[in-house]
Amino acid sequence: MHAVPVAALILLSRAAVAAEWEPLFNGKDLSGWKMVGPGRFVVEDGLMKTEGGMGLLYYTGKKIGNATIRVVFKTSGPRDNSGVVIRLPEPPPDPWYAVHNGYEVQIDAAGDEWHSTGAIYSLSKVSLRNQKPPGEWNIMDIVLQGQTTTVFLNGEKVNEFRGDQEVPPRKRWYEPVRGPRPDEGYIGLQNHDAQSTVYFKEISVKKN
């Protein structure tokens, strides 16, 4: 049996560490997160729960790029609305800054193909609807690689978007301003309205 060189062991160790999921939500409280806008997030039974809106809870710890963001969520009703905001260049002073300066990966089973779960809100439509019924947990993986954003929902690829691709014209004031976003940025979770209750049990990140 041949001994493995020390340098190789170090590289393997570093690769293993790089591949580990880093939890951004501790399951106890909102440490490391900050709320802007109306409504709020509360922690109940180890889960984040949306209340009211439209607001944004964002992670203050660092910007994220060239990584996979894993969000495990469930809805309580068929029309519940939320989203995962990515690529924010600066900490958002309000939720509308997030809409117009980042991208929202939509959570909404009732939306059309441009506004349903996995869509980049009003910019890139889903190729597949794969959200589970209310009360069941969904796993959304958002892969950031340079200007490419790829979204997987429950193990199926539902969207791939490049920041420089052609997008539909902006039609409503609440739709995001078109234009490039940075390769890395802050991320956040949207609480959309008082009728929507969405639960999150995991928000983790892993370097690509």
Residue pairs with C-beta under 8 A, 6 or more apart in sequence:
18 207
19 206
19 207
20 206
21 70
21 204
21 205
21 206
22 204
22 205
22 206
23 202
23 203
23 204
24 32
24 33
24 59
24 61
24 203
24 204
24 205
25 33
25 48
25 200
25 202
25 203
25 204
26 32
27 43
27 46
27 47
27 201
28 43
28 46
29 43
30 41
30 43
30 48
30 57
32 59
32 60
32 61
33 41
33 57
33 58
33 59
33 60
34 57
34 58
34 60
34 91
35 41
35 55
35 56
35 57
36 55
36 56
36 58
36 92
36 93
36 94
36 95
37 53
37 54
37 55
37 56
37 94
37 95
37 96
38 52
38 53
38 54
38 55
39 50
39 51
39 52
39 53
39 54
39 55
39 191
39 194
40 51
40 52
40 55
40 191
41 48
41 49
41 50
41 51
41 57
41 189
41 191
42 48
42 49
42 51
43 49
46 201
47 199
47 200
47 201
48 57
48 189
48 199
48 200
48 201
48 203
49 197
49 198
49 199
49 200
50 82
50 189
50 190
50 191
50 192
50 196
50 197
50 198
50 199
51 191
51 194
51 197
52 191
52 193
52 194
53 190
53 191
53 192
53 193
53 194
53 196
54 95
54 190
54 191
54 192
54 193
55 95
55 190
55 191
56 85
56 92
56 94
56 95
56 98
56 188
56 189
56 190
56 191
57 188
57 189
57 191
58 85
58 88
58 91
58 92
58 98
58 186
58 187
58 188
58 189
59 186
59 187
59 188
59 203
60 91
60 186
63 184
63 185
63 186
64 86
64 144
64 184
64 185
64 186
64 187
64 205
65 87
65 144
65 182
65 183
65 184
65 185
66 144
66 145
66 146
66 183
66 184
66 207
66 208
67 143
67 144
67 205
67 206
67 207
67 208
68 141
68 142
68 143
68 144
68 205
68 206
68 208
69 84
69 86
69 141
69 142
69 144
69 187
69 203
69 204
69 205
70 139
70 140
70 141
70 142
70 202
70 203
70 204
70 205
70 206
71 84
71 139
71 140
71 142
71 189
71 200
71 202
71 203
72 137
72 138
72 139
72 140
72 200
72 201
72 202
72 203
73 82
73 107
73 137
73 138
73 140
73 198
73 199
73 200
73 201
74 132
74 134
74 135
74 136
74 137
74 138
74 198
74 199
74 201
75 82
75 107
75 109
75 131
75 134
75 135
75 196
75 197
75 198
75 199
76 134
76 135
76 197
76 198
76 199
77 134
77 195
77 196
77 197
78 109
78 110
78 133
78 134
79 108
79 109
79 110
79 195
79 196
80 107
80 108
80 109
80 134
80 195
80 196
80 197
80 198
81 107
81 108
81 111
81 192
81 193
81 196
81 198
82 107
82 108
82 189
82 190
82 191
82 192
82 196
82 198
83 104
83 105
83 106
83 107
83 108
83 121
83 189
83 190
83 192
84 104
84 105
84 107
84 140
84 142
84 187
84 188
84 189
84 190
85 92
85 98
85 99
85 102
85 103
85 104
85 105
85 187
85 188
85 189
85 190
86 102
86 103
86 104
86 105
86 142
86 144
86 149
86 181
86 185
86 187
87 102
87 103
87 144
87 149
87 181
87 182
87 183
87 184
87 185
88 97
88 98
88 101
88 102
88 185
88 186
88 187
88 188
89 101
89 102
89 181
89 182
89 185
89 186
90 97
90 101
90 186
91 186
92 98
92 101
92 102
92 186
92 188
95 190
98 104
98 188
98 190
99 121
99 174
99 176
100 176
100 177
101 177
101 181
102 181
102 185
102 186
102 188
103 120
103 121
103 123
103 149
103 161
103 176
103 181
104 120
104 121
104 176
104 190
105 118
105 119
105 120
105 121
105 140
105 142
105 149
105 151
106 115
106 116
106 117
106 118
106 119
106 120
106 121
107 117
107 131
107 140
107 190
107 198
108 115
108 116
108 117
109 116
109 117
109 129
109 131
110 116
111 117
111 119
113 119
113 125
113 126
114 121
114 122
114 123
114 124
114 125
114 168
115 121
115 122
116 126
116 129
116 131
117 126
117 129
117 130
117 131
117 138
117 140
117 153
117 158
118 126
118 128
118 130
118 131
118 140
118 151
118 153
118 158
118 159
119 125
119 126
119 159
120 149
120 151
120 159
120 161
121 175
121 176
122 167
122 168
122 170
122 175
122 176
123 161
123 167
123 168
123 176
123 178
124 149
124 159
124 160
124 161
124 165
124 167
125 159
126 151
126 158
126 159
127 157
127 158
127 159
128 153
128 156
128 157
128 158
129 158
130 153
130 154
130 156
130 158
131 138
131 153
131 154
132 138
132 154
137 201
138 153
138 154
139 152
139 153
139 154
139 155
140 151
140 152
140 153
141 151
141 152
142 149
142 150
142 151
142 152
143 149
143 150
143 151
143 152
143 208
144 183
144 184
144 208
145 208
146 183
147 162
147 163
147 164
147 180
147 183
148 160
148 161
148 162
148 163
149 159
149 160
149 161
149 162
149 163
150 157
150 159
150 160
150 161
151 157
151 158
151 159
151 160
152 158
163 180
163 181
164 180
167 178
170 176
170 177
170 178
189 200
189 203
191 198
